[in-house]
Amino acid sequence: MATNTSRDAAKKAAQSGTMTPRQIWIVLIGLMSGMFLAALDQSVVGAAMRTIADDLSGLSLQAWATTAYLITATVSTPIYGKLGDIFGRRPLFMIAIVIFIVGSVTSGFATSMAELAAFRALQGMGAGGLFSLAFTIVADIVPPKERAKYQGMFLAVFGTSSVLGPVVGGALAGAGEILFIDGWRWIFLMNIPIGAVSLFMVVTFLHIPNNPRPQKIDWWGAVTIVLAVVPFLLIAEQGREWGWSSPMAIAMYVTGVFGIVSFIMIEKKVGSAALIPLSLFKEPTFARTQILGFILGVGMFGGMIVLPLIIQVVYGASPTEAGFLMLPMVAGMMTATITSGRITSKTGKYRIFFNTGTGVLFLGYLFMLLMMDASTPIWVISIGMVMIGLGFGQLMQTTMIASQNSVAARDIGVATSSATFFRQMGGTFGVAVFMSILFGQVGDKITTAFRRTDVREGIASATSDAQVLANPDNDAIIEILQSGPSGASEITLDSSFLIGADDRLTLPFRIGFVESSLTVFLVAIFFVGAAFVISWFIKEIPLREKSASQEVADAANSAK
């Protein structure tokens, strides 16, 4: 009876576009559970991938299970945004949840890596809607001035799930069997109950004004955005394997450029019906925010991807332990996200967080650059992680708020999906660029470290120590060291030989990896510095007092 009463109240509120705080929080629980699924699945698989690949006899194909998910999630984001504007957010969000659950079930019972890659692609198609539509629905039901504190909770969920991913993935992969099913398969199967709860909450309590905008679907725009985005995502993910100047890479460059040109020409021709209307970019705040979002995506995600690797390689942590050691960054991010959201809601001011966020993020990377070496205590690195989290937390929601507030209510879907799309594209390219920088020079850096006097003396001392030779944890690294400096490249394939090994034996590998990481932080500083400069040129538009649904409902009532 209580559920029916709540449902009726939600439907009544939808007619006016106004919802009570309680109704908003009920909806947010469903939305956040859906977003938690999508964010968790971006990182949870990585920690378990070697176990999965061994079980499915497809180690050489393991990268495609990640790439397939990333491609479909990225490409589908702007498509969901536009379809949500046309047909309404509620049915599209439910469809996205169902697609994600089906993809999770099929992934959980995959029998080969090829099947897993295909089913992960299906998962990604659902995830693209969960990301973009969740933020759009918040914009539908919450006025911009109040939106920051609610979206801050979303981004806290996003950051937490991203860090929890390796913890959960590592734990399930190492569990053997759970209820007579391989542990790693629960990485996907656990999405079923969470997704079911999210779907129930959305079906029961999410009722917002549905004002369809009859117009032709921009099918050619959808085709050409795939043609524009997929080749660049493929080269970003596979470039190190193919070679950046290989015939396959060149083919991707040419195809991607052709897709971009075709997409722009088609979007210009179809006008307001476009998948991403080019007219939105005539608004300086919107245009500059998208540029800022892309650059921040490169600087934030690209630089942050190195941190868990540093923790694992330099400090000998397992993927699960690395997840826990990343918690200082999560704490910083959650603190900044919630605090900046509440300040924005109270004062109506948000541009300051572009300035302070990029500034703190810059200082965080600079701290890492100046303080990190192979002997730096983990607590010192934790200080840098807190600073990076504080910067990251101020920027995610501010970028979204500025994008949404700079467009009319009728375009809130495409504005939200565009902000998500450009940030995700920036993050993808950032990861590709920084991983190439890291692994492109780590072998040479390790080889150089072998020439250091203290390294040579340490290795000689360790290899003449009977206790070291008797410890089985040292067997793998001693075998690698017998090949001399040529063994430096082993770390790019598998770093597990460092776990538990004597510090004197691991020193050249740790030195080389840290020095390569410093180059990554240096490049990230330039990107974040550019974002800091751009942040001062973004004009702050006063936050509107009504939600998008209220504005649409008022406009519809006025037209009667």
N, C-alpha and C positions, 0 to 999 in steps of 0.2 A: 504493500500500500504506500509506504514511504517513498519507494522508488518511483511509483506511478505519479505521486504528487510532485516529486522533484523533476520528473520528465515533463509534466504539464507546465510547471513553472518555467522550465528552460524554453519550451516552445513559445510560451507567452512573451518571455523576454526577447525572443528572436524577432517578434513582430515589430518591436520598437528599436531593436538593435542595442538595447541596454541590458547588461547583465549585472547581477549582484556579485560582490567579491567571492562569496561562497560558490556561486555557479561558475565563476571564472576559474577558481581553484580546482573544482571537480573536473572541468574540461582540461585544465593544464596537466592534471595527473595522467590522463589518457594520452595527451600529446607528448609529455615528457617520457612516458614509457615507450612510445613509438620511436622517439628520437634516440633514446638510450639504446634501443636495438640497433639502429643504423650506425651510430657512433661506435658502439662496442665492436661491431663486426668489421670495422675498418682496421682494428688493431689486434683483435683477439686471435685471429688466424695465424698471424706472423709467428707467435711464440710456439705454436704447435705444428707449423708447416713441415718441419723436417720429419716429425712423427707421422703426419698424414701422408707425406710423399713416400716414406718407406713402406707404409702399410698398403698404399695403392700402387706401389712399384712405378712411381712416376716422378723421381727427383728432378729430372731435366725439365719437366713441365710445371714445376711448382710455382714459378713466377706468374703463370697465366691465371692461376686461381685468384691471385690478388689483382692482376691487371684487368681481368674481365669485370670484376666487381666495380673497380674504380671507373672504368670507361662508361658502363651503363648508368652508374649513379650520377656521374657528371653530365652526361649528355641528356639524361631524362629530366634534370632539374629545371631548365627553362621551359621544357614542354609541359611539365606539370603546372608550372606557374601560369602559363597562358591558358591551359585548359581549365584551371581552377577559376580564372576570371570569367571564362565563357559559361561553364556548366555549374559552377559552385564548388567551394572547397570541400565540403563535407563528403560528398560521394567520392571525390578523387582521393581524399585521405584514406577512406575505407578501402578503396581499391588498392592503394599503395600498401596498406597493412596486409591485405590478403595476398598480394603478389609476394611480399617479403616472407610471409609465413610459408607459402608454397615453396618458394626458393630455399627456405631453411630446411623444410622437410626433405626435399629432394637432395639437397647438399648433404644432409645427415646420413643418407643411405646411398651415396655415390659409390660406385664400384671401380672407378678409374679416375685418374687425374683429368682426363678429357671431359668426363661427365661432371666432375666437380667444378671445373672451369665454366662449363655451360650453365650449371645450376647456380653458381655464384653470380653469373651475369644476370640471371633472373632475379636473384636477391637484390642486386644493384639497381634494377629497374624499380623495385619497390622503395629502396633506400632513397633514391632521388626525390621521390614524393614526400617521404617522411621528413627529410631535411627542410625542403623549401616550404611545403604546405604548413608545417607546424608553426613556423615563424609568421606565415601569412595569416593563419587563423588567429594567432595572438593579436595581430594588427586589426583583424576584423572585430574583435570583441573588447579590445582595450584601447583607450585614447592614448595618443603618443606620449603625453606627459606622464602617464602612469605605466607605460609599456616597458620602460627600461628595467624596472624592478622585477617584472615578470620574466622578461627575456633573459635577465641576468641568471635566473634559476635554470633556464634552458641551457645556457652556455656553461654553467657550473656542471650540469649533468653531462654535457658534451665533453668537457675537459676531464671530468672524473672517469667517465667510461673509457676514454682514450688511454688513460694511464692504467686503469684496471684491466684492460684487455690482455696485456702480457701476463698479468697475475692469473687471471681466469684461464687463459689459454694454456699456460704452462702447467697449471694444476690439473686441468682435465686431461691434457695430453699424457701426463705422467701417472694417471689414475688406473691404467690398465683397462679394466672393464667396470662399468656401472650398470647394474640391472641387466647383465648379460649383453650389454652393448659396449663397443669400444669407447673408451673415455673421450677420445677426440671428437667422436660423432656428437657428443652432447654439447659441443661448442655451437652447433647449429640447432640441435633439438631443443635446447633450453629456450630458444626464441618462441617456441609454440605457446607455452602458458603466458609469457609476458605479452606476446602479441595478442593473445585472446583477451586478456584484461584490457589492453589498450583499445581493442576493437569494441568491446562491450561498453567502455566508458564513452567512446566517441558516438556510438550508435544511440546510447541512452541519453546522454546529456549535451552533446554538441548540436545545438540548433541555432543557426545564424540565418539572417535574411538571405534568401537565395534569389538574386535578381539577375537572371541569365541575360547575357548580351549576345543576341543572335548575330553571328558573323561567320564568315568562311574560316575554316581552320587552315592555318598556314602550313600545308603539307610540304610544300617545296622548301620552306624555311626549316622545317624539321629535318628534311633530307640533307640540306646543305650544311646545317650545323653539325650533323653527324660527320659529314665529309670534312668539315673544318677542324673539328675537335679530335676525333678518333686518331687520325694519323699522328698528331702531335703528342697525344697521350701515349700512343704506342712507342714512339721514338723516345719519349721521356722515360718510360719504364724499361724499354729493351735496348736503348742506345748503347749502353756499356757492353751488352752481349753482342750486338750486331756490329758495333763500330760506328762512330758518329759520322764518318764520311763513306760508309759502305753503300753499295748500290741500293740496298733496301732502305737505308736511312734517307738517301737522296730522294727516292720515290715517295717516302712519307712527307718530306719537306714540300715537294712539288704538289702533291695531292692536297696537303693542308692549306697551302697558299691559295690554290685554286678554289678550295672550299670556302675560305674566308671571303675572297672576292665575290664569289657567287652568292654567299649568304648576304653580304652587304647590299648587293644589287637587288636581290629579291626582297629584302626587308624594306628597302627604300621604295620599291614599286608597290607593295601591298599596303603601305601606310599604317594606319591604326590597327589593322588586323594582323600585323607582324608578330612573330614569336617574341622578339625583343624590339618593340617600336623604337626606331632611331630618333623619333621626336623627343623621347625621354632625355636624350643626351644633350638637348638644347638647354636644359636646366643645369647651370654650372655646378650647383651643389651635388646633384645626382652624378654628373659625369666625373667630377673630381673624386667623389667618394668611391666610384667603381675603380678608378685608376689606383687610388690609395689602397683599396681592398686587394687588388691583384698584387701590388708591390708588397703589402704586408703579408699576403699569403706566401710569397717567396721567402721573405725574411723570417717570418714566424715559424711556419711549418718546416721550412728547409733547415733552419738552424736547430730547431728543437728535435729533429729526427736523429741528430748526432748524439744527443745527451744519453739516451738509454744504451747506445752502443759504447759510449765512453765508460759508463758504469759497469757494463759487462766485461769489456776488454781490459780496462785499466785497473778496475777494482775486483775483477774476478767474480762478479755476481752472475747468478743464473737469470734467465728472463723473468722468472717470477720475483726474485729478489730485486731486480732492477725496477720492476713495477712499483714495489713498496718504496724504494729509494727515490722515486720520482715524486713522492707525495708532497715534499716541500713546494714544488712548482704548482701542484694542484691546490695547495693551501693558499699560495699567493694569488693564484688565478681566481679562486672562489671568493677570497676576501675582496679583491679589486672589483670583481664583477658585481657582487651584491652591494658593495659600498657605492660604487659609481652609479649603479641603477637607482639606489635610493636618493642619492644627491640629485640626479637628473629629474626624478619624479618630484622632488621637493622644490627645486629651483627652476626647472624648465630649461636649464642650460646643459649642453652636451659637448660643444666643440672643444672645450678645455681638455676633455679626456682624449681627444685626438692628439693634442700637444703633449700632455703629461704621459699618455700611454706610450707613444713612440719614443719619448725622451727616456722613460724608465726602461723600456725594452732595449734601447741603445746602450744605456749604462749597464744593463745586465750582460749583454754580449761583450761589452768592453771589459767588465769584471772578469769574465771567463778568459778573455784573451790575455789579460795581464797577470792573472793569479794561477792559471792552471799549468801544471807540469806533471810528470809521472809520479812525483812524490807528494802532491797536494792532498791533504786529508779530505775525506768525503764531506765533512761538515763545512769546509770552505766552499766546496762546489755547491752545497745545498743553499748557501747564501745567494750565489748567482742564480740558482734555479728559482728561488723565491722572487728575486727581482724580475726575472723573465716572466714568471707567472703573473706578477703584479702589472706588468706592461701589457701582456696578452689579455688579461681580464678586462682591462679598460677599453680595449679596442674592438673586440668582437661585437658586442652589442651596440656600441656607439656607431659603428659602420652600418649596422642594420637599421638603427633608428633614423639616422640621417638619410639613408636611401628611401625608406618608407615615407618619411615626413616631407620629402621633396617632390612627391608626385601626388596626383589626384587619387581619391579613394578608389576609383574604378580601375586604376593601374597598380594597385597595391600588390597584386599577385606577381606580375612581371617584374616589379621593382625588387621584391623580396627574392625571387628566384635569380634575378640578375646579380644581386649582391652575393648570394651564395655561390653562384656559378663562377664569378670572377675570382672570388677568394679561393675556391677549390682548385681552379685552374692554376692560380699563382702557387698554391701549396704543392700541387703536383709537379710543376716545373721546378720549384725550389728544391724539392726532394731529389729530383733527377740531377739537377746541377750540383747540389752539394754532395750527394753520394758519389758522383763522378769525380769531383774534386778530392774527396776523402780517399776513395779507393784507387784513384789514378796516381796518387803520390805516396801512399802508405808503404808500398814495397820499397821505394827508394829511401824513404825516411828511416825505415827499419834497417836497411842495409848500411846506411850511414851511421846509425847508432851502434852497430856492431864494431865500428872502428874506434869507438871511444875507449880510452884506457880503463876507466872504471867498469865498463861493461865487460871488456875482455877479462879483466882480473876477477870480476864477480862470477863469470861463467866458469873460469878455470878453477876457482875455489869450490864452486858448487859441484862440479863434475868429479872432483877428487874427494868429495865428502861421502863416506860410506852410507850415512843415513839418507842422504838425498838419492843415491843410487838405489837404495832399498825401498824407497817410497814409490808405489805404483802410480801415484798421481803425476810423477815426473817422467814416466816412461815415454809418453807421446811427445813431449817437448824435447827431450833428449834425442829422440830419433830424428826430429826435425832439425835440431841444431847440428847433428852430425853431417848434414848436407851443407853446413856453413851459411853464409848470407843469402844463398839462393833459396833458402827455406822461408824467406821473408814473406813471399806471396801466399803462404799457407793461411795466413790470417784472413785473407779475403774470401777464403772458401769455408773455413770453419775455425772459430776461435775457442772451441771447447777445450783444446789442449792446454789453455792457460789456467783453467779452473783447478785450484788446489796445488798448482806447481810452485816450486821454490821461487821467491821474489828475484833472486839473482839470475835465474834462467829466463824469467819473463821480462826482465828490465828492457832489453832492446825492443821488444814488441810493444811494450807500454810507451816507451819514449817515442817511437815512430808513429804510433797511433795518436798520441796526444799532439804531436807537432803537426800532423795532418789535420787534426780537428781544429787547431788554432787557425789554420788557413780558412776553414769553413766559417768560423766565427768572424774572421776579418771581412770576408765577402758579405756575410749577413749584416755586419755593421753598416756597410755601404748602402744596402737596400733599405734598412731601417732608417738610416740617416736621410735618404731621399724621401721616405715617407714622412719623416719629421718636418722636412721643408714644405712638402705639399700640404701638410695638415694646417699650416698657417694661412693657406689660400682658400680654405673651404669656408664658405659663408654659412653662418648659423641661421637657419630659418626657424622662427618661433614655433614651438610644438603646438599642434592643434589640440583642442579641448575635447573633441569627440572621436570615437572609434570610427573605423572605416564603415562598419555596419550601420552606425548611427547616421553618418553622413549620407549613405546610400538610401537608408529608410526615410530620412528627412527630404531628400531630393525626390523620392518617389511620391511622398505625401504632398509635396508642393506642386507636383505635376498633375495631381488629381483635381 
